[in-house]
Amino acid sequence: MRSLITGWKLRAGLALSVLAAALAPAASPAWAQAGANSGPRLMLIRDAETETLLRNFANPLFRAAGVEPKLVRIILIRDDALNAFVSTGNRMFIHTGIIAKADSALELVGVLAHEAGHIRSGHIARLPELMREAMIKAIAAMLIGVAAGVAGGRDGAGAGIGAVLGAQSLAQRALYSFTRGMENAADQAALQALEQVGWSARGMTSLFGRMQEQDALVEELQDPYLRTHPLTRDRIAFVNQHIARSRYSDAPLPAGFDEAFLMVRAKLRGFLEPSSITLRRVPATDTSRPARYARAIALYRLGHIDPALALIDGLLAETPASPWLHELKGQVLFEGGRGPAAVPPYREAARLAPEQPQIRAGLARAMIEAGDKALLRPAIGHLQSALAREPDDADAWRSLGIAWGRLGDLGHADLALAEEALLLGNIPTARFLARRAEKQLPAGPSRLRAVDVGNAVKKENREGF
C-alpha cells in the first residue's frame, strides 16, 4: 500500500471565492455532509487489492447504469469520513473511512451504486453551470444593493444590505434545491442498478441509519431548504419502499464478495489506524482470516518482522493463490531490510496478477535494490509494463531512472527522471533533463519522446529554450 499527497488548488478572485464558498455545496459529497477534510491537499492511497475490490463491486453497477467502466477512474482518499463523491472527468473518489467503517460489503455496494447514479445522470457536468448562474445572481444583487445604499445615503444602507442578503439567500436555496433533487435522482438510479444486477439494497438503509444517528440533532435544527442533501430519514423511507417490493432484497452478493470486503477492511484498518489500537481490537485469540491479516500488518508496522511473516505465511498456506498476500510478504521483507528475499514473493504476486501495475512496480523496486546487476533488465521490463498501464506513476518513473542509471544508460535515465519531474510539476528540472536526454539518446522513439517532453514543458511555460 502506498500513499501520496496531491495538491489541488482553486484559483479565483477574492470576491468570487467568498461568494462561491457561500453558495457551493461542500465538494458535493454524495453520502455525508460532515467530517470531510477541508483544504487544498488530499492524501491519495494506492493499493492494488483495494482498487480491485472496488472495481469488482462497481463495474457491474456501471454497466447496469449504462456507463462504460473503463471511462470511470476510481480514486481512494485517505480520510476517516463516511464519504464518497464524483467529480468532472468521471472520477469517483472513495474515502477510506467508508470502507473501514462499513459493516458489510452490501453497505459499500450501496455507496458505489449511488455514485454510479450521479455519473449516469450527468449531475457533475450540470452543477458548475448552476453554480455560475447562482453566483451571477448573487453578484448582481450585491451590486444593486451597494448602489441602493450609496443612493440612499445612511438611510438606504440597511435596505441595501437587506437586498443583498435576501438575493443571495434565494440563489443559495435555488442551488440547494437542485442538489437535493440530484441526490434523490442518484438514490433512485442506485436502486434501479441494484435491481438490474440482482443485488439487495439493504446496505443503503443500514448505512443511512448510522448516518442518521450521527446527524439527528443537526437535522432537527437545520432549515431543510438549506441542505445540500435530502433528510436522511426521507432517504431511508424511500429505500425501504424499494426493499419491500424487490425480489432481491434478501439475495446474497456473488461468492467471494463478502470475504474480499472483510480482508480489505482489515487491511485498511491495519495500515491506517495506530497499530496499538489494531492489536487491542483484534487480539491473538481471534484467529479469523481478517483478524490475522490486520495483526500481521500492525506487527510489521511496529517493526516486528518475523511475527508478521509468520501470520502471513499461515494465511498463504490457506490461500496460496492470493496475489495480495504474496505482495504483502514482499513488502514486509523489502521494507524490513531483506531486499533479496523480497523478490520471490513479489515475483509470485506478479505471476498471479500480471495486469496489476503496482505489483510489477513493487517487484521492480525489489529487483533494483537486490544488488544483483542481472536483475536490472528484468526490473526495467516490469516498470515499462507498469507505466504502459499507469503512465502517471511518478515513483515508477523514478525507479526506472535509477535502473537505467545503474546500467550506465544515462540518456534513458535522464528521460525517465524528466518524466517524473514533469508529473511532479518541477518544470525547470524536467526541461533540463529532457534537453540532456535528447542529446544522449540515439535516433528513435526515446529521443522523440525526449523532444516531446521538452516541447510540452516549453508550451507550458511559454518560454524559449
VENJOGI-V172343 format. One record per residue. RES is the residue in one letter. SS is DSSP state (a for helix, b for strand, c for the rest). OMEGA is omega in radians with two decimals (NA if undefined). Layout:
BEGIN
{{RES/SS/OMEGA} {RES/SS/OMEGA}}
END
This chain:
BEGIN
{{M/c/3.12} {R/b/3.03} {S/b/3.10} {L/b/-3.10} {I/b/3.13} {T/b/3.11} {G/b/3.04} {W/c/-3.07} {K/c/3.05} {L/c/3.12} {R/c/3.12} {A/c/3.05} {G/c/-3.05} {L/a/-3.09} {A/a/3.13} {L/a/-3.14} {S/a/-3.13} {V/a/-3.14} {L/a/3.13} {A/a/3.12} {A/a/-3.14} {A/a/-3.00} {L/a/-2.94} {A/c/2.95} {P/c/-3.02} {A/c/3.08} {A/c/-3.11} {S/c/3.10} {P/c/-3.02} {A/c/-3.06} {W/c/-3.07} {A/c/3.12} {Q/c/-3.09} {A/c/3.00} {G/c/-3.13} {A/c/3.11} {N/c/3.02} {S/c/-3.12} {G/c/-2.98} {P/c/-3.02} {R/b/3.10} {L/b/3.02} {M/b/-3.12} {L/b/-3.13} {I/b/3.04} {R/b/3.08} {D/c/-3.04} {A/a/-3.12} {E/a/-3.13} {T/a/-3.14} {E/a/3.08} {T/a/3.09} {L/a/-3.13} {L/a/3.11} {R/a/-3.13} {N/a/3.10} {F/a/-2.96} {A/a/-3.00} {N/a/3.07} {P/a/3.12} {L/a/3.07} {F/a/-3.11} {R/a/3.13} {A/a/3.13} {A/c/-3.13} {G/c/-3.13} {V/c/3.10} {E/c/-3.09} {P/a/-3.09} {K/a/-3.12} {L/a/-3.10} {V/c/3.06} {R/b/3.13} {I/b/-3.06} {I/b/-3.10} {L/b/-3.14} {I/b/3.04} {R/c/-3.12} {D/c/-3.03} {D/c/-3.06} {A/c/2.98} {L/c/-2.97} {N/c/3.00} {A/b/3.13} {F/b/3.07} {V/b/3.12} {S/b/3.13} {T/c/-3.12} {G/c/-3.14} {N/c/3.08} {R/b/3.13} {M/b/-3.12} {F/b/3.13} {I/b/3.07} {H/b/3.11} {T/a/-3.14} {G/a/-3.12} {I/a/3.09} {I/a/-3.07} {A/a/-3.08} {K/c/3.13} {A/c/3.13} {D/c/-3.06} {S/c/3.05} {A/a/-3.14} {L/a/3.12} {E/a/3.11} {L/a/3.09} {V/a/3.12} {G/a/3.09} {V/a/-3.10} {L/a/3.11} {A/a/3.13} {H/a/-3.13} {E/a/3.05} {A/a/3.09} {G/a/3.08} {H/a/-3.12} {I/a/-3.13} {R/a/-3.05} {S/a/3.12} {G/c/-3.06} {H/a/-3.05} {I/a/3.12} {A/a/-3.09} {R/a/-3.03} {L/a/-3.13} {P/a/3.14} {E/a/3.11} {L/a/3.07} {M/a/3.13} {R/a/3.13} {E/a/3.13} {A/a/-3.14} {M/a/3.12} {I/a/3.12} {K/a/-3.13} {A/a/3.12} {I/a/3.13} {A/a/3.13} {A/a/3.13} {M/a/-3.13} {L/a/3.13} {I/a/-3.14} {G/a/3.11} {V/a/3.13} {A/a/3.13} {A/a/3.13} {G/a/3.13} {V/a/-3.11} {A/a/-3.08} {G/a/-3.13} {G/a/-3.09} {R/a/-3.11} {D/a/-3.10} {G/a/-3.08} {A/a/-3.12} {G/a/3.12} {A/a/3.13} {G/a/3.12} {I/a/3.12} {G/a/3.12} {A/a/3.13} {V/a/-3.08} {L/a/-3.14} {G/a/-3.14} {A/a/3.11} {Q/a/3.11} {S/a/3.12} {L/a/3.13} {A/a/3.14} {Q/a/-3.14} {R/a/3.12} {A/a/3.13} {L/a/-3.12} {Y/a/3.07} {S/a/3.10} {F/a/-3.09} {T/a/3.08} {R/a/3.06} {G/a/3.10} {M/a/3.14} {E/a/3.08} {N/a/3.13} {A/a/3.13} {A/a/3.06} {D/a/-3.14} {Q/a/3.11} {A/a/3.11} {A/a/-3.13} {L/a/3.11} {Q/a/3.13} {A/a/3.12} {L/a/3.12} {E/a/-3.10} {Q/a/-3.14} {V/a/3.09} {G/c/3.13} {W/c/-3.10} {S/c/3.06} {A/c/-3.09} {R/a/3.11} {G/a/3.13} {M/a/-3.11} {T/a/-3.13} {S/a/3.11} {L/a/3.06} {F/a/-3.14} {G/a/3.11} {R/a/3.06} {M/a/-3.13} {Q/a/3.10} {E/a/-3.11} {Q/a/-3.04} {D/c/-3.12} {A/a/-3.13} {L/a/-3.13} {V/a/-3.12} {E/a/-3.12} {E/a/-3.05} {L/a/-2.98} {Q/c/3.03} {D/c/-3.10} {P/a/3.13} {Y/a/3.09} {L/a/3.09} {R/c/3.06} {T/c/-3.09} {H/c/3.03} {P/c/3.05} {L/c/-3.07} {T/a/-3.13} {R/a/3.11} {D/a/3.11} {R/a/3.11} {I/a/-3.14} {A/a/3.14} {F/a/-3.13} {V/a/3.14} {N/a/3.08} {Q/a/3.09} {H/a/-3.11} {I/a/-3.10} {A/a/-3.10} {R/a/-3.11} {S/c/3.10} {R/c/-3.13} {Y/c/-3.04} {S/c/3.13} {D/c/-3.12} {A/c/3.09} {P/c/3.03} {L/c/3.11} {P/c/-3.11} {A/c/3.08} {G/c/-3.10} {F/a/-3.08} {D/a/3.14} {E/a/3.13} {A/a/3.11} {F/a/-3.12} {L/a/3.12} {M/a/3.13} {V/a/3.11} {R/a/3.10} {A/a/-3.14} {K/a/-3.14} {L/a/3.11} {R/a/-3.13} {G/a/-3.11} {F/a/-2.93} {L/a/3.12} {E/c/3.10} {P/c/-3.06} {S/a/3.12} {S/a/3.10} {I/a/3.12} {T/a/-3.09} {L/a/3.05} {R/a/-3.08} {R/a/3.12} {V/c/-3.11} {P/c/-3.11} {A/c/3.12} {T/c/3.09} {D/c/-3.06} {T/c/3.09} {S/c/-3.11} {R/a/3.12} {P/a/-3.14} {A/a/3.12} {R/a/3.10} {Y/a/-3.12} {A/a/-3.13} {R/a/-3.14} {A/a/-3.13} {I/a/3.14} {A/a/3.13} {L/a/3.11} {Y/a/3.14} {R/a/3.08} {L/c/3.13} {G/c/3.12} {H/c/-2.96} {I/a/-3.06} {D/a/3.07} {P/a/3.10} {A/a/3.13} {L/a/3.13} {A/a/3.10} {L/a/3.14} {I/a/3.12} {D/a/3.08} {G/a/3.09} {L/a/3.12} {L/a/3.10} {A/a/3.14} {E/a/-3.13} {T/c/-3.08} {P/c/-3.11} {A/c/3.13} {S/c/3.11} {P/a/-3.08} {W/a/3.11} {L/a/3.07} {H/a/3.11} {E/a/3.14} {L/a/3.11} {K/a/3.11} {G/a/3.14} {Q/a/-3.14} {V/a/3.14} {L/a/-3.09} {F/a/-3.10} {E/a/3.05} {G/c/3.08} {G/c/-3.13} {R/c/-3.01} {G/a/-3.12} {P/a/3.14} {A/a/-3.13} {A/a/-3.05} {V/a/-3.11} {P/a/3.12} {P/a/3.06} {Y/a/-3.14} {R/a/3.11} {E/a/3.09} {A/a/3.12} {A/a/3.10} {R/a/-3.11} {L/a/-3.13} {A/c/-3.04} {P/c/-3.10} {E/c/-3.06} {Q/c/-3.10} {P/a/-3.13} {Q/a/3.11} {I/a/3.11} {R/a/3.12} {A/a/3.09} {G/a/3.08} {L/a/-3.13} {A/a/3.12} {R/a/3.10} {A/a/3.12} {M/a/-3.11} {I/a/-3.08} {E/c/-3.11} {A/c/3.13} {G/c/-3.14} {D/c/-3.09} {K/c/3.14} {A/a/-3.13} {L/a/-3.06} {L/a/3.12} {R/a/3.07} {P/a/3.11} {A/a/3.11} {I/a/3.11} {G/a/3.12} {H/a/3.13} {L/a/3.11} {Q/a/3.08} {S/a/3.13} {A/a/-3.10} {L/a/3.05} {A/a/3.12} {R/a/-3.10} {E/c/-3.08} {P/c/-3.14} {D/c/3.11} {D/c/-3.09} {A/a/3.14} {D/a/-3.14} {A/a/3.09} {W/a/3.12} {R/a/3.10} {S/a/3.11} {L/a/3.10} {G/a/3.12} {I/a/-3.12} {A/a/3.12} {W/a/3.13} {G/a/3.14} {R/a/3.03} {L/c/3.14} {G/c/3.12} {D/c/-3.02} {L/a/3.10} {G/a/3.12} {H/a/3.09} {A/a/3.12} {D/a/-3.14} {L/a/3.13} {A/a/3.13} {L/a/3.03} {A/a/3.09} {E/a/3.11} {E/a/-3.11} {A/a/3.13} {L/a/3.13} {L/a/-3.12} {L/c/3.12} {G/c/3.12} {N/c/-2.99} {I/a/-3.13} {P/a/3.13} {T/a/3.12} {A/a/-3.13} {R/a/-3.12} {F/a/-3.09} {L/a/3.13} {A/a/3.12} {R/a/-3.12} {R/a/3.12} {A/a/-3.12} {E/a/-3.13} {K/a/-3.04} {Q/a/-3.03} {L/c/3.04} {P/c/3.11} {A/c/-3.13} {G/c/-3.06} {P/a/-3.09} {S/a/3.11} {R/a/3.10} {L/a/3.11} {R/a/3.09} {A/a/3.09} {V/a/3.13} {D/a/3.13} {V/a/3.11} {G/a/3.13} {N/a/3.12} {A/a/3.10} {V/a/-3.14} {K/a/3.14} {K/a/-3.13} {E/a/-3.06} {N/a/-3.08} {R/c/-3.11} {E/c/3.00} {G/c/-3.13} {F/c/NA}}
END
